Amino acid sequence: MTESKTLYACPDSWEELNFSGAGLSTSDGRRQFSVVDGVPNFLAYPSVEDGEQVQSLNRLNDEARRNGWEPSLQAVYGKSSGMYQYVTNEQRAAFLGLLPLNDQAVVLEIGTGLGQITTPLARRCRLVYGLEVVPGQARFTGERCRQSGLTNVLIATGGDDCQLPYVSGGFDVVICNLVLEWCAARGQKVRGELGQRQFLSDMFRVLKRGGSLWVNTKNRFSLRNLFDDSKGCTDDAKRTGRLRKVVLSLAGENRNDGLTHSYNKLTAMLQHAGFRDLQSFWAAPEMRCPAAFIPTDPESVRAARRTGSLVQGDTRSTRLLMPFVPALWVKQVMPGLTFLAKKI
């Protein structure tokens, strides 16, 4: 995109920013933000990625520019790797069909990763803004979009301070997919639940009236958290792992899952931020690569189960136990918490 006027705003004052020279600046020039390889930088804190991660991403971007984005993934991670499958699996974008998207929609995607959602999203919308906290991933997403012929995408780095560098009321849809649990982990001023609440409030701010938020995050009380399917461990190690997960889940934190919440707690947090008309979905078998999105009201759950084709978990334990969970309780123990909410 080469437009001089954008939806970017100073994350401190929310004053509009425009491209000026090699960067973005306020109209009076007092605040300026650098743009590197077409990616504006709004990061408030130094990167926390270690040297090996940075080197891998640098190599990925170099390979992508020379040989293409998909061959670069194969070269760096391997075609049979979990990373390659995660980044190229089109099923990960299945939720887009539930969103109010059209060729006039202006969308903010928070947490672009390596562009696995960004590219199919951009094909459905007029304009997509992507925000990513890892610079190397942001650059790759931009290159992937460019090579895919998508000229309606603007990628930036930022959000590590739980503030969004965009104007108020600019977006029809905001997507926050597997980001909320991590959003307050890097900040120094605002951390934990306070940071998450600020993040939700800022998502509410940047939405237009009538706009929609899609938020998908891990569930603090998911069956998988309570029943560890560790392989290759002794029975004692498995029992210890399960006990540790239960304790961490009760505390709301897990170093592997970030800061998570229960269904009721996240519902209350969304409502406190101002969102209304909340619809929740059971992403089955799990929220990373869902095959189905089932409304969590008991009748919808029962109807989905009656089809006989519903896979109710992605691990041995969850597939065994989930069919016995009463329909009314499914939303409390499903693997992820998935909501579509509105700004009224």
C-alpha positions as CSV (number, residue, x, y, z in Angstrom):
1,M,0.0,0.0,0.0
2,T,1.3,3.5,-0.9
3,E,-1.5,5.6,0.4
4,S,-0.3,8.6,2.4
5,K,-3.3,8.6,4.7
6,T,-3.7,5.6,6.9
7,L,-5.5,4.3,10.0
8,Y,-2.2,4.4,12.0
9,A,-2.2,6.5,15.1
10,C,0.3,7.4,17.8
11,P,-0.3,4.7,20.5
12,D,0.1,7.4,23.2
13,S,-2.1,10.1,21.9
14,W,-4.2,8.3,19.2
15,E,-3.3,11.2,16.9
16,E,-3.4,10.2,13.2
17,L,-0.1,9.3,11.5
18,N,0.7,9.6,7.8
19,F,3.6,8.4,5.7
20,S,6.2,11.1,5.5
21,G,9.5,10.4,3.8
22,A,10.8,7.1,5.1
23,G,8.6,6.9,8.1
24,L,5.3,7.8,9.8
25,S,4.7,11.0,11.7
26,T,2.0,13.2,13.3
27,S,0.9,16.2,11.3
28,D,3.1,18.5,13.4
29,G,6.1,16.1,13.1
30,R,6.6,15.8,16.8
31,R,6.1,12.0,16.9
32,Q,7.8,9.9,14.3
33,F,8.0,6.1,13.8
34,S,10.4,4.3,11.6
35,V,9.4,2.0,8.7
36,V,11.8,-0.8,7.8
37,D,11.1,-3.0,4.7
38,G,7.7,-1.4,4.5
39,V,6.8,-2.4,8.2
40,P,6.2,0.5,10.7
41,N,7.7,-0.1,14.1
42,F,5.5,0.7,17.1
43,L,7.3,-1.6,19.6
44,A,7.7,-0.1,23.0
45,Y,10.2,-2.7,24.4
46,P,13.2,-4.6,23.1
47,S,12.6,-7.9,21.4
48,V,12.6,-11.0,23.7
49,E,13.4,-13.5,20.9
50,D,16.7,-15.2,21.5
51,G,19.6,-15.2,19.0
52,E,18.6,-18.6,17.5
53,Q,15.0,-17.5,16.9
54,V,16.2,-14.3,15.3
55,Q,18.7,-16.1,13.1
56,S,16.0,-18.6,11.9
57,L,13.6,-15.8,11.0
58,N,16.4,-13.8,9.2
59,R,17.2,-16.9,7.2
60,L,13.5,-17.5,6.5
61,N,13.1,-14.0,5.2
62,D,16.3,-14.2,3.1
63,E,15.1,-17.5,1.6
64,A,11.6,-16.1,1.0
65,R,12.9,-13.2,-1.0
66,R,15.2,-15.5,-3.1
67,N,13.1,-18.6,-3.6
68,G,9.5,-17.9,-2.5
69,W,7.7,-17.9,0.8
70,E,6.6,-21.6,0.7
71,P,10.0,-23.1,-0.3
72,S,11.6,-21.0,2.4
73,L,9.4,-22.7,5.0
74,Q,10.5,-26.1,3.7
75,A,14.1,-25.1,3.7
76,V,14.2,-23.7,7.2
77,Y,11.7,-26.0,9.0
78,G,11.2,-29.0,6.7
79,K,8.1,-29.9,4.8
80,S,7.2,-32.6,7.4
81,S,7.6,-30.3,10.4
82,G,4.8,-29.2,12.6
83,M,5.7,-25.6,11.9
84,Y,5.3,-26.0,8.1
85,Q,1.9,-27.8,8.6
86,Y,0.8,-25.1,11.1
87,V,1.6,-22.2,8.8
88,T,0.2,-23.7,5.5
89,N,-2.9,-25.5,6.8
90,E,-5.8,-23.7,5.2
91,Q,-8.2,-25.2,7.8
92,R,-6.7,-22.7,10.3
93,A,-8.7,-20.0,8.6
94,A,-12.0,-21.8,8.7
95,F,-13.4,-19.3,11.2
96,L,-13.4,-16.5,8.6
97,G,-16.7,-17.9,7.3
98,L,-18.3,-16.9,10.6
99,L,-17.3,-13.3,10.4
100,P,-19.2,-10.4,8.7
101,L,-16.6,-10.0,5.9
102,N,-17.2,-8.5,2.5
103,D,-15.3,-6.6,-0.2
104,Q,-15.8,-3.3,1.6
105,A,-14.6,-4.5,5.1
106,V,-11.6,-2.9,6.8
107,V,-10.1,-5.5,9.2
108,L,-7.5,-5.5,11.9
109,E,-5.7,-8.8,12.5
110,I,-3.7,-8.9,15.7
111,G,-1.0,-11.5,15.7
112,T,-0.3,-12.3,12.1
113,G,2.3,-14.9,12.8
114,L,3.7,-16.0,9.4
115,G,0.6,-14.9,7.5
116,Q,-1.4,-18.1,7.7
117,I,-4.7,-16.1,8.3
118,T,-3.7,-12.8,6.7
119,T,-3.6,-14.1,3.1
120,P,-7.0,-15.7,3.0
121,L,-8.4,-12.8,5.0
122,A,-7.1,-10.3,2.5
123,R,-8.9,-12.1,-0.4
124,R,-12.2,-11.4,1.4
125,C,-11.8,-7.8,2.4
126,R,-11.0,-4.3,1.0
127,L,-8.2,-3.6,3.4
128,V,-6.4,-5.6,6.1
129,Y,-4.1,-4.1,8.8
130,G,-1.9,-6.7,10.5
131,L,-0.1,-6.2,13.8
132,E,2.6,-8.6,14.9
133,V,5.0,-8.4,17.9
134,V,7.8,-10.3,16.3
135,P,9.6,-8.2,13.6
136,G,10.9,-11.2,11.6
137,Q,7.4,-12.7,11.4
138,A,5.9,-9.3,10.4
139,R,8.4,-9.0,7.5
140,F,7.7,-12.6,6.4
141,T,3.9,-11.9,6.4
142,G,4.5,-8.8,4.3
143,E,6.6,-10.8,1.8
144,R,4.1,-13.6,1.7
145,C,1.3,-11.2,0.9
146,R,3.4,-9.5,-1.8
147,Q,4.2,-12.8,-3.5
148,S,0.5,-13.7,-3.3
149,G,-0.4,-10.6,-5.3
150,L,-2.2,-9.0,-2.3
151,T,-1.8,-5.2,-2.3
152,N,-4.4,-4.5,0.3
153,V,-2.4,-5.4,3.4
154,L,-0.5,-3.2,5.7
155,I,1.7,-4.9,8.3
156,A,3.2,-3.3,11.4
157,T,5.0,-4.4,14.5
158,G,3.7,-3.3,17.9
159,G,1.2,-4.1,20.6
160,D,3.7,-5.2,23.2
161,D,2.5,-2.5,25.5
162,C,-1.1,-3.7,25.1
163,Q,-1.9,-0.5,23.1
164,L,-3.0,-0.5,19.5
165,P,-1.4,2.1,17.1
166,Y,-4.6,2.8,15.2
167,V,-7.3,5.5,15.1
168,S,-10.5,5.1,17.1
169,G,-13.5,3.7,15.2
170,G,-11.6,2.7,12.1
171,F,-12.3,-1.1,11.7
172,D,-15.3,-3.2,10.8
173,V,-13.8,-6.3,12.3
174,V,-10.9,-7.0,14.7
175,I,-9.4,-10.5,14.9
176,C,-7.5,-11.6,18.0
177,N,-6.6,-15.2,17.3
178,L,-4.5,-17.0,20.0
179,V,-3.0,-13.7,21.2
180,L,-4.9,-12.7,24.3
181,E,-3.1,-15.2,26.5
182,W,0.3,-13.7,25.6
183,C,-0.5,-10.0,25.1
184,A,0.6,-8.8,28.5
185,A,3.8,-11.0,28.8
186,R,6.2,-8.5,27.3
187,G,5.2,-5.2,28.8
188,Q,7.0,-3.6,31.7
189,K,4.3,-1.0,32.7
190,V,1.2,-3.1,32.3
191,R,1.2,-6.9,32.9
192,G,-1.1,-9.8,33.6
193,E,-4.8,-9.4,33.7
194,L,-4.6,-5.6,33.8
195,G,-2.8,-5.6,30.5
196,Q,-5.3,-8.0,29.0
197,R,-8.2,-5.8,30.1
198,Q,-6.4,-2.7,28.6
199,F,-5.9,-4.7,25.3
200,L,-9.6,-5.6,25.1
201,S,-10.6,-2.0,25.8
202,D,-8.3,-0.8,23.0
203,M,-9.9,-3.4,20.6
204,F,-13.3,-1.9,21.5
205,R,-11.9,1.6,20.9
206,V,-10.6,0.9,17.3
207,L,-13.8,-0.8,16.2
208,K,-16.6,1.1,14.5
209,R,-20.1,1.1,16.0
210,G,-21.7,-2.2,14.9
211,G,-18.2,-3.7,14.4
212,S,-17.3,-7.2,15.5
213,L,-14.5,-8.8,17.5
214,W,-13.4,-12.4,17.0
215,V,-11.3,-13.6,20.0
216,N,-10.0,-17.1,20.3
217,T,-7.8,-18.0,23.3
218,K,-6.9,-21.0,25.4
219,N,-9.3,-22.3,28.1
220,R,-7.9,-22.3,31.7
221,F,-10.1,-25.3,32.6
222,S,-9.9,-27.3,29.3
223,L,-9.9,-31.1,29.7
224,R,-6.5,-31.2,28.1
225,N,-5.0,-29.0,30.8
226,L,-6.4,-31.4,33.4
227,F,-5.4,-34.7,31.7
228,D,-1.9,-34.7,30.3
229,D,-1.3,-37.0,27.4
230,S,2.5,-37.1,27.9
231,K,4.1,-39.8,25.8
232,G,7.4,-41.5,26.7
233,C,7.1,-40.6,30.4
234,T,7.0,-42.8,33.4
235,D,3.7,-43.2,35.2
236,D,5.1,-41.1,38.1
237,A,6.2,-38.3,35.6
238,K,2.7,-38.3,34.0
239,R,1.0,-38.0,37.4
240,T,3.3,-35.2,38.4
241,G,2.7,-33.4,35.1
242,R,-1.1,-33.7,35.6
243,L,-0.9,-32.4,39.2
244,R,1.3,-29.5,38.1
245,K,-1.2,-28.6,35.3
246,V,-4.1,-28.6,37.7
247,V,-2.3,-26.3,40.1
248,L,-1.2,-23.9,37.4
249,S,-4.7,-23.9,35.9
250,L,-6.2,-23.0,39.2
251,A,-3.8,-20.2,39.4
252,G,-4.7,-19.1,35.9
253,E,-1.1,-19.3,34.6
254,N,0.9,-21.8,32.7
255,R,4.3,-21.0,31.1
256,N,3.2,-23.0,28.0
257,D,-0.3,-21.5,27.8
258,G,0.2,-17.9,28.9
259,L,-2.4,-16.2,31.1
260,T,-5.7,-18.0,30.6
261,H,-9.2,-17.7,32.0
262,S,-12.4,-19.6,32.5
263,Y,-15.4,-19.2,30.2
264,N,-17.2,-17.1,32.8
265,K,-14.2,-14.9,33.6
266,L,-13.5,-14.1,29.9
267,T,-17.2,-13.4,29.3
268,A,-17.1,-10.9,32.2
269,M,-13.9,-9.3,30.8
270,L,-15.4,-8.8,27.4
271,Q,-18.6,-7.3,28.8
272,H,-16.5,-5.0,31.0
273,A,-14.7,-3.8,28.0
274,G,-18.0,-2.8,26.4
275,F,-18.8,-5.7,24.1
276,R,-22.3,-7.1,23.8
277,D,-24.2,-9.7,21.8
278,L,-21.6,-12.3,22.7
279,Q,-21.7,-15.6,20.8
280,S,-19.5,-18.4,21.9
281,F,-18.4,-21.4,19.8
282,W,-16.8,-24.8,20.5
283,A,-14.0,-25.2,18.1
284,A,-13.7,-28.9,17.6
285,P,-11.6,-30.9,17.8
286,E,-9.5,-28.0,19.0
287,M,-9.0,-24.3,18.3
288,R,-5.8,-24.3,16.3
289,C,-7.1,-26.4,13.4
290,P,-10.8,-26.6,13.8
291,A,-13.0,-28.8,11.7
292,A,-16.2,-27.4,13.1
293,F,-17.5,-24.4,15.1
294,I,-20.5,-25.3,17.2
295,P,-22.5,-22.7,19.2
296,T,-22.2,-23.6,22.9
297,D,-25.9,-23.6,23.7
298,P,-26.8,-27.2,24.9
299,E,-29.2,-27.9,22.0
300,S,-26.6,-27.0,19.4
301,V,-24.0,-29.2,21.1
302,R,-26.5,-32.1,21.3
303,A,-27.3,-31.7,17.6
304,A,-23.7,-31.7,16.6
305,R,-23.1,-34.9,18.6
306,R,-26.0,-36.6,17.0
307,T,-24.4,-36.3,13.6
308,G,-21.9,-39.0,14.6
309,S,-19.1,-37.3,12.7
310,L,-18.0,-34.9,15.4
311,V,-14.4,-35.4,16.7
312,Q,-14.6,-34.1,20.2
313,G,-10.9,-33.8,21.1
314,D,-7.4,-33.8,19.7
315,T,-5.8,-36.1,22.3
316,R,-6.5,-39.6,23.5
317,S,-7.9,-38.3,26.9
318,T,-10.1,-35.6,25.5
319,R,-11.5,-37.9,22.7
320,L,-12.4,-40.4,25.4
321,L,-13.8,-38.0,28.0
322,M,-15.5,-35.2,26.0
323,P,-18.5,-37.3,24.8
324,F,-19.5,-37.8,28.4
325,V,-19.4,-34.1,29.3
326,P,-23.0,-32.9,29.6
327,A,-23.9,-30.5,26.8
328,L,-24.5,-27.7,29.3
329,W,-20.9,-28.0,30.6
330,V,-19.0,-28.3,27.3
331,K,-18.3,-24.5,27.2
332,Q,-16.5,-24.8,30.5
333,V,-14.0,-27.5,29.5
334,M,-13.6,-27.1,25.7
335,P,-10.0,-26.6,24.6
336,G,-10.4,-22.9,23.6
337,L,-12.6,-20.0,24.4
338,T,-14.0,-18.6,21.1
339,F,-16.2,-15.5,21.0
340,L,-17.8,-13.3,18.4
341,A,-18.8,-10.1,20.1
342,K,-20.1,-6.7,18.9
343,K,-19.6,-3.0,19.6
344,I,-23.2,-1.7,19.9
